[in-house]
């Protein structure tokens, strides 16, 4: 146990936290605020369930990256037929585009709330910041910066919870008691897509390679390093669980209690001030801005990693193709924001799109993770395989339910 708190362990801590900021993004804000304002504390259990699924899947992705020395995208390209790989690759690129829309739009809203900068200017400004940060910093500097962003967001929400004084007993019970009705299924699915994000599963298999995993054949050393990875993944995902839960708790305590149905992040910010005070609104804006910029960075990195991995190009931030991909893949989001879409609906539907693509990321990951030809001695055992496929079935079933609830009346 001591080794997990040693100086050596601290050197391995970080990749999971970079991924964590990816699911504390503006899309989460939209779904969590919508869920908390409309249904109070009732949907807190969705965050708990999603986080448990997330820990399992992110751990598998990290193990795949460590064991093979290659990302999930590169492994899918190598081990699946071309048509199947194109299916998985094409859909994840589309999901990444939906993610970019959520992240850049959220950051633009943050600039608007804090400085009055319109989204049509704030979004390109965010892209410029992302490019400067991604291309002008070393990986470990980026990682420390992201951890700093995460700490700021967490502290802002901790302060907000102290200001709004929620019902702690009710929220604790709701976090572990499943409850859902017909009206909440769309928001619940959006929450799932906002926490268990396919692009983050891809990203983790890449970022984990920033650490030294060579064991020179020593089984004890290998076992210790795998413990480091698992501890990093669990601790970072739990940090994300706490922040996401805090978003719902604040929305429930402020908006649901006062019977206010929130339909935009701007409305949430404006309504927060008369109900909870100027400081609460200021903290809200600061947290949103850092979440938007930070998640835009991780989203763009993920999209560039996916693109280079599926095309067989070097997954290196200093590679020219990677740098071009970092900018080009963000253009669709810039165009949609320039058109002037409904920001709140765009954020929620972007998360639903991620949830619908999610099975096409989980399935290849589970197939690769059980193959000894790929994972060697780290291949999933029968128990891990069973858990993984249960998660896949649950996600697919929820997606089918979502589609029925959303479009069933149209047929």
N, C-alpha and C positions, 0 to 999 in steps of 0.2 A: 504493500500500500504506500510505503514511503516513497518508492520510486516514482509514483504518479504525481508527487509534489516536489520532485527534485529539480535542480537547475536544468538537467538534460531534458526533462519533460517540457519545461517552459519553452525550449527551443523548437519543440514540435507543436506547440500550441499556436493556432492561428488560421490554418486553412478553413476549418469549420466556421469560424467567426466571419470570414470573408463571405462565405456562402449564406450565413445567417442574415446579413443585411439585405440579401436578395429577396428574402420573404418578409422583410419589415419595410415594404415598399408602398408607394401611393395606392397601388391596387388593394393592398391589405387595408389601408385607411378607408377606402371607399366601401369595401365589403363589411369591414368591422363596424364602421360608423352606421352603415345602413342596418346591419344586424342588431347593434346595440340600441339604436333609436327606435326601431320598429318592434323588437321582440325582447327588449330588456336584457337580462342576463341569460336568457334561455339557450342561446347558441354558443355559450362558452365551451361546452363539451366538444363542439366541432373543432375548436382550436386544439384541445387536448388530444382528441383522436388523430387529427391531422399531424400533430407533432410526433406522436408515437410512430405513425407510419413513416414520417419523415426521417426519424432517427434510424430506423431499419434500412430504408432505401439509400440514405446518404452514406451510411456505413458500408453498404454493398458497393456503392460507386467508388468510395475511397479505397476499399480493398482491391477492386478491379484495377484502379490506377496504380496502386502500390505493387501488386503482383505482376502485372504485365508491363509496367513502365509506359503505358499508353492510355489515352483518354477513352471514354466510352464511345465517342464518335469514331475514333480510329479503329477500335475493336469491332464495332458493328460493320464498318467498311471491310475489314479483313475477314470476318467470320460468317457473314451472311451473303446470300446471292445478291447480284446487282439490283434486280427489281425490288427485293425486300429492303435492301439498304437504302435505295432511293425513296421508298415509302417512309421509312423511319426518318431519314434525313430531311426530306421535303417537308414533312409535317412539323418537325422540330424547328426548322427555319421559320415557318409560318407562326409557330408558337412564340418564338423569340421576337418576331416582329410585333406580335400582340404585347409582349412584355415591354419592348422598347416604348411602345405607345403609352403604356401605363407609367413607366418610370420617368420619361421625359416630360409627359404632361403633368405628373405630380410635382416634379422639380419646378416646372414653369409656374404652377399654382403657388408653390412656396415663394418664389420670387415675387409673384403678384401680391400675395398676402403681406409679405414683409417690406417690400420696396415699391409696390405699385407698378412693377414692370409687367406689361401685357404678355400673355402666354406665347404669342407669335414671336416675341423677342426673347422671352425667357427660355424657350425650348432650344433654339440655336445657341444661346449663351451657355446652357447646360452642356450641350454637345461639345462646345469649345473647351469647357472646363474638363470634361471627360477625356478628350484627346490630349490635352496638356498633362493631366494627371497620369494617364495610362502610358503615354510615350515618353514622358519626362522624368519618371520616377523608377527606381528599382522595385522589384516585386515586393521585397520585405518592407520597403517604405510604404508602398501602397497598402499592404496588409495592416501595418500599424495605423495608418490613416483611417482605414475602414473600421478598425476596432475602436478608434477614437470617435468616429461618427456614431457607432452603435452605443457607446457609453453616453454620449450627449442625448440621443433619443431616449434612452432608458431613464436618464435622470430627469428629463423634461416630463415624461409620463408619470414618474414617481411623484414629482412635485404636483402635477395635476390631480393625481388621486388623493393626495393629502388635502388639496383645496376643495374638491367636490364631495369628499366624504361618502363613498359608496356604501352599500349594504354588504359588508364583508362576508357575513354568514351565508347570505343568499347566493353571492357570487361563487363562494367556495363549493357550495352544493351543486350549482349549475355547471361548474367546470367538469364534473364527473357524472352527471345525470343526463343521459340522452333524452331529448325532447324536440320534436319537430312536427310541424303541420304543413298543410298544402301551401300556405302563403309564404313559408320560410324556406322552401326547398331551393329556390333559385339563389337566394343569399347564402344558404348553407353550402351549395355547390361552388359558389364564387369564393367562399372562405377556404374550401378545400383546395381549389386551384391556386389560391393566393398563398397558401402555406406549402403544400407539396407541389413545387414548381418544376416542370420538366427541365427547364434550362439550368436550374441549380443542380439537378442530379448529374447533368453533363459536366457542369463547371467543376464540381467537387473532384471528379476523377482526374481533372487537369491540375487544379491548384495543389492537390495533395503531393504532387511530384516536386514541389518546391523544397521538400525536405529530403534528407539523405536516408534511404531505406536499405542500403546495402548491409547485409549481416554476415558476409563471408561464410555462409553455410552454418552459422551457429544457431541452433533451434531456440535456445534460451533468449538470445538477442532478438530473434524474429518475433518471439512471443511477446517480449517486452515492448517492442516498437508497435506491434498491433494493439497493445493495450493503450499506448500513447494516442494512437489514432482514434480509438473508440472513445477515450476520455475527452479528447478534443471535440469530437462530433457530438457526444451527448451533452457536454457542458454548453457548447455554443447553441445547440438546438433548444435547450431548456431556457437559455437567455432569450431566444426568439419567442418561445412560448409565453414567457412572462410579459414581454412588451406587447405582443398581439392581444393577450388577455386584457392587458391594461387599456388598450384602445376600446375594447367592447365595454369594459367596466365604466370608463369615463363617459362613453356615449349613453350607456344605460342610466347612469346616475344623474346625468344632466338632461338629456333629450327625452328619453323614455319616461322619466319621472314627471316631466312637464308636458307630456303628450305632444311632443314636437316631432313630426316626421321629416327627417333630414333628406334632402334630395340633391345636395351638392356639398363639396368640401368647403366652398366659399360660404355657403349658408351655415355650415357647422361652425366655422370660424367666427362669423358675424354674430351668431346666436349665442355662442359660448360666452362672449364678453358680458352681456347684461345678466346672464344666469350665473356665471362663475367668476366674473371679474376680468379686468384688463390683463393681469398676469397670466391667467389661464389661456387667454387668446394668444398672448405673446409666446408662451411655451409651445402652444399648438403650432404656430407658424414656424418657429425655430426647428422643432422636431420634423415637421413636414419637409422643410427645405433640405435638411441633412439627409433625411430618408430618400428624398428624390434624387439628389446629386449622387449619394453613395450607391443606391440601387441602379441608377443609370450607368454608373461605372462598371458594376459587376455584371449587369445585363449585357452591355456592349462587349465586355471581355468574353462572356459566355457565348454570345452570338459569333464572335470572331473565332473562338475555339471550335465551335460546332462546324462552322463553314470550312475552316482549314482542315479539321479532322476528317470530314466526309470527302473532301476533295484530295486528300492525301498530301496536303502541304504541311510544312513545319508549324507546329503549334507553339510558336515562339513570338512573344510580344514585340521582339525587335526585328522580326521578319517583315519584308515589304508587303507581302500579300496579306499578312495578318493586319498590318496597319491600314491598308486600303479597305479591308473587310470591316474594320472597326468603324469607319466613317460611312461607307456605302450602305451597310445594313441598317443604319439609323435614318436614312433618307425617307423611307415610307412613313415613319412616325412623324417626322418634321412636316411632311406634306399634309397628313391628316390633321395635325394640330393647326396648321395654317388655314385649313378649310373652316375651322371653327366648330368642331364637333361638341356635343353635349359632354362635358368633361366627366361628370359623375357616372353617366350611363356608359361612357367609353371605358372608364376604369373598371366598372363591374363586369361588363361583357368581355373585356380583355382577360379577366381572371377566369371566367367561364370557359373561354377558348383554351386556356392552359389546362383546365381540368379535363376537357374533352380530349386533348392530345395526350394527356398523361399516360393512359394505358399503352400507347405506342412507344413510350419511353421505358415504362416499367417492364414490359414483356421481354424486350431484348436484353435488358439488364439481368433479369432473372434467368434467362436461358444461358447467358454467358457465365453468370455466377455459379451455376451448377455443373459446368463442364470442367472436368479435370484436365482436359487438353488445354484449357485456357488458364484456369486458376490453380492447377496443381493441388497441393495439400490444403489450400485455402478454399477449395470449392465448397459450396453450401452442402450441409448434411441434410438428411430427410426432414428434420424439424425446421430448419431455416427455409428449405424449399416450400414446405407446407405453409409457413407463416407468410412467405412472399407471395404465394399464389392466392392465399386468402385476401391479402391486401389488394391484389390485382382484381379479384372478383368483386370485392366491395366497391372499388373505384369504378369499375365498369358498370356495376348495377346502379350506382348512384348517377352515373352519366345517362344511362337509359331512362331512369326515372326523371332526370332533368329534362331530357328531350321530350318525353311524353307530356310532362307538365307544361312545358313551354310551347310545344307545337302540336300537341295532340288534338286540340280543338280545331286546327286548321285543315285536318284531313277528313 
